[in-house]
């Protein structure tokens, strides 16, 4: 059903510098996307326009140049580094006599190749179908032919109407199945909240090194590669901290400038892990000259999914690629950690990263004294499970436990609501 490039397809890349500058894409990044999809770029056609041309997106002269290069290079596909309307895509295909794929379709294709989990495949299929629904007429010679049908088609229904109806039914089915997955994820999140285990989510531009950092911190073997969108399916692991506490670390899909809206919508359940996190580690490629613009793109996507209010620590990765840089941690005037400089590839700065996480969560904890009666053993055990107990003694006259704890105020309040003995706890 989907037009997915196979390995080695010869591709002509088309890139325009548009006005305003905010609409421009990055050519080098687009070449990486094409290679990641399995294409073999054989030519690049560039140009500039104040605004797209309605018929071909590019001007008629540039369109003719694309046709000539496609013939000269015997290309199998033309990849355009911009979103095209369905009519622009069809018009270009008629002119160049081969398949045309825009930036959105190319990213969707890469996601389709990377999806491994059941949920990931459902989300990619949903995004592809939503994108395809606007392009049904492309490449179908029979769609406008009027004919009655047996089975799926109604009397007098055109093939195009039938295809659209079947597509709509499949999209509804995928929404239902993904809703079930969302409920299961929400149950897992509620379980972590009940256990008072904070969640830390890795976010960042694609290929910034999030999975390599995840593997280095958790000693796991999540797939990591020097390619765009190497990680698609989220992975969660428990990470012990130096102070005795623990967090759940989540590795998530990387972001990219002008991330297709269909993808953001389809991956909403996956991105929920980011929105509900207690802390975001914003991984930035320190060796990238365009790192500031890419960091801003990530923050724009975070705002789009409602995660812009989550506390954030910037992690400048790949310092091993810089001539003069050392692992370090910097804090603001209030003592809160803001930036960590490290190299996930060689492990430099990992101790500082763990200390920064420990310091961040300690910054939000309060130290207090609690008295728990002998019958409150379950509450005492839960405080130990939360890593909150720092010192303990026993009142020999009453048998009460006297605990010195370091705990987040909201966690203590949650315990008060859940445990009958917590209501008796006096704060010293």
URZITA-V415867 format. One record per residue. N is the residue number from 0. RES is the residue in three letters. SS is DSSP state (helix for helix, strand for strand, loop for the rest). Layout:
# URZITA-V415867
N RES SS
N RES SS
This chain:
# URZITA-V415867
0 UNK loop
1 UNK loop
2 UNK loop
3 UNK loop
4 UNK loop
5 UNK loop
6 UNK loop
7 UNK loop
8 UNK strand
9 UNK strand
10 UNK strand
11 UNK strand
12 UNK strand
13 UNK strand
14 UNK strand
15 UNK strand
16 UNK strand
17 UNK strand
18 UNK loop
19 UNK loop
20 UNK helix
21 UNK helix
22 UNK helix
23 UNK loop
24 UNK loop
25 UNK loop
26 UNK helix
27 UNK helix
28 UNK helix
29 UNK helix
30 UNK helix
31 UNK helix
32 UNK helix
33 UNK helix
34 UNK helix
35 UNK helix
36 UNK loop
37 UNK loop
38 UNK strand
39 UNK strand
40 UNK strand
41 UNK strand
42 UNK strand
43 UNK strand
44 UNK strand
45 UNK strand
46 UNK strand
47 UNK strand
48 UNK strand
49 UNK loop
50 UNK loop
51 UNK loop
52 UNK strand
53 UNK loop
54 UNK loop
55 UNK loop
56 UNK strand
57 UNK loop
58 UNK loop
59 UNK helix
60 UNK helix
61 UNK helix
62 UNK helix
63 UNK helix
64 UNK helix
65 UNK helix
66 UNK helix
67 UNK helix
68 UNK helix
69 UNK helix
70 UNK helix
71 UNK helix
72 UNK helix
73 UNK loop
74 UNK loop
75 UNK loop
76 UNK strand
77 UNK strand
78 UNK strand
79 UNK strand
80 UNK loop
81 UNK loop
82 UNK loop
83 UNK loop
84 UNK loop
85 UNK helix
86 UNK helix
87 UNK helix
88 UNK helix
89 UNK helix
90 UNK helix
91 UNK helix
92 UNK helix
93 UNK helix
94 UNK helix
95 UNK helix
96 UNK loop
97 UNK loop
98 UNK strand
99 UNK strand
100 UNK strand
101 UNK strand
102 UNK helix
103 UNK helix
104 UNK helix
105 UNK helix
106 UNK helix
107 UNK helix
108 UNK helix
109 UNK helix
110 UNK helix
111 UNK helix
112 UNK helix
113 UNK helix
114 UNK loop
115 UNK loop
116 UNK loop
117 UNK helix
118 UNK helix
119 UNK helix
120 UNK helix
121 UNK helix
122 UNK helix
123 UNK helix
124 UNK helix
125 UNK helix
126 UNK helix
127 UNK helix
128 UNK helix
129 UNK helix
130 UNK helix
131 UNK helix
132 UNK loop
133 UNK loop
134 UNK loop
135 UNK loop
136 UNK loop
137 UNK loop
138 UNK loop
139 UNK loop
140 UNK loop
141 UNK loop
142 UNK loop
143 UNK loop
144 UNK loop
145 UNK strand
146 UNK loop
147 UNK loop
148 UNK loop
149 UNK loop
150 UNK loop
151 UNK loop
152 UNK loop
153 UNK loop
154 UNK loop
155 UNK loop
156 UNK loop
157 UNK strand
158 UNK helix
159 UNK helix
160 UNK helix
161 UNK helix
162 UNK helix
163 UNK helix
164 UNK helix
165 UNK helix
166 UNK helix
167 UNK helix
168 UNK helix
169 UNK helix
170 UNK helix
171 UNK helix
172 UNK helix
173 UNK helix
174 UNK helix
175 UNK helix
176 UNK helix
177 UNK helix
178 UNK helix
179 UNK helix
180 UNK helix
181 UNK helix
182 UNK helix
183 UNK helix
184 UNK helix
185 UNK helix
186 UNK helix
187 UNK helix
188 UNK helix
189 UNK helix
190 UNK helix
191 UNK helix
192 UNK helix
193 UNK helix
194 UNK loop
195 UNK loop
196 UNK loop
197 UNK strand
198 UNK strand
199 UNK strand
200 UNK strand
201 UNK strand
202 UNK strand
203 UNK strand
204 UNK strand
205 UNK loop
206 UNK loop
207 UNK loop
208 UNK loop
209 UNK helix
210 UNK helix
211 UNK helix
212 UNK helix
213 UNK helix
214 UNK helix
215 UNK helix
216 UNK helix
217 UNK helix
218 UNK loop
219 UNK loop
220 UNK loop
221 UNK loop
222 UNK loop
223 UNK loop
224 UNK loop
225 UNK loop
226 UNK loop
227 UNK loop
228 UNK loop
229 UNK loop
230 UNK loop
231 UNK loop
232 UNK loop
233 UNK loop
234 UNK strand
235 UNK strand
236 UNK strand
237 UNK strand
238 UNK strand
239 UNK strand
240 UNK loop
241 UNK loop
242 UNK loop
243 UNK loop
244 UNK loop
245 UNK strand
246 UNK strand
247 UNK strand
248 UNK strand
249 UNK strand
250 UNK strand
251 UNK loop
252 UNK loop
253 UNK loop
254 UNK strand
255 UNK loop
256 UNK loop
257 UNK loop
258 UNK loop
259 UNK loop
260 UNK helix
261 UNK helix
262 UNK helix
263 UNK helix
264 UNK helix
265 UNK helix
266 UNK loop
267 UNK helix
268 UNK helix
269 UNK helix
270 UNK helix
271 UNK helix
272 UNK helix
273 UNK helix
274 UNK helix
275 UNK loop
276 UNK loop
277 UNK loop
278 UNK strand
279 UNK strand
280 UNK strand
281 UNK strand
282 UNK strand
283 UNK strand
284 UNK strand
285 UNK loop
286 UNK loop
287 UNK loop
288 UNK loop
289 UNK loop
290 UNK helix
291 UNK helix
292 UNK helix
293 UNK helix
294 UNK helix
295 UNK helix
296 UNK helix
297 UNK helix
298 UNK helix
299 UNK helix
300 UNK helix
301 UNK helix
302 UNK helix
303 UNK helix
304 UNK loop
305 UNK loop
306 UNK loop
307 UNK loop
308 UNK loop
309 UNK loop
310 UNK loop
311 UNK strand
312 UNK strand
313 UNK strand
314 UNK strand
315 UNK strand
316 UNK strand
317 UNK loop
318 UNK helix
319 UNK helix
320 UNK helix
321 UNK loop
322 UNK loop
323 UNK loop
324 UNK loop
325 UNK loop
326 UNK loop
327 UNK strand
328 UNK strand
329 UNK strand
330 UNK strand
331 UNK loop
332 UNK loop
333 UNK loop
334 UNK loop
335 UNK loop
336 UNK strand
337 UNK strand
338 UNK strand
339 UNK strand
340 UNK strand
341 UNK loop
342 UNK loop
343 UNK loop
344 UNK loop
345 UNK loop
346 UNK loop
347 UNK loop
348 UNK loop
349 UNK helix
350 UNK helix
351 UNK helix
352 UNK helix
353 UNK helix
354 UNK helix
355 UNK helix
356 UNK helix
357 UNK helix
358 UNK helix
359 UNK helix
360 UNK helix
361 UNK helix
362 UNK helix
363 UNK loop
364 UNK strand
365 UNK strand
366 UNK strand
367 UNK strand
368 UNK strand
369 UNK strand
370 UNK strand
371 UNK strand
372 UNK loop
373 UNK helix
374 UNK helix
375 UNK helix
376 UNK helix
377 UNK helix
378 UNK helix
379 UNK helix
380 UNK helix
381 UNK helix
382 UNK helix
383 UNK helix
384 UNK helix
385 UNK loop
386 UNK loop
387 UNK loop
388 UNK strand
389 UNK strand
390 UNK strand
391 UNK strand
392 UNK strand
393 UNK strand
394 UNK loop
395 UNK loop
396 UNK loop
397 UNK loop
398 UNK loop
399 UNK loop
400 UNK strand
401 UNK strand
402 UNK strand
403 UNK strand
404 UNK strand
405 UNK strand
406 UNK strand
407 UNK strand
408 UNK helix
409 UNK helix
410 UNK helix
411 UNK helix
412 UNK helix
413 UNK helix
414 UNK helix
415 UNK helix
416 UNK helix
417 UNK helix
418 UNK loop
419 UNK loop
420 UNK loop
421 UNK helix
422 UNK helix
423 UNK helix
424 UNK loop
425 UNK loop
426 UNK loop
427 UNK loop
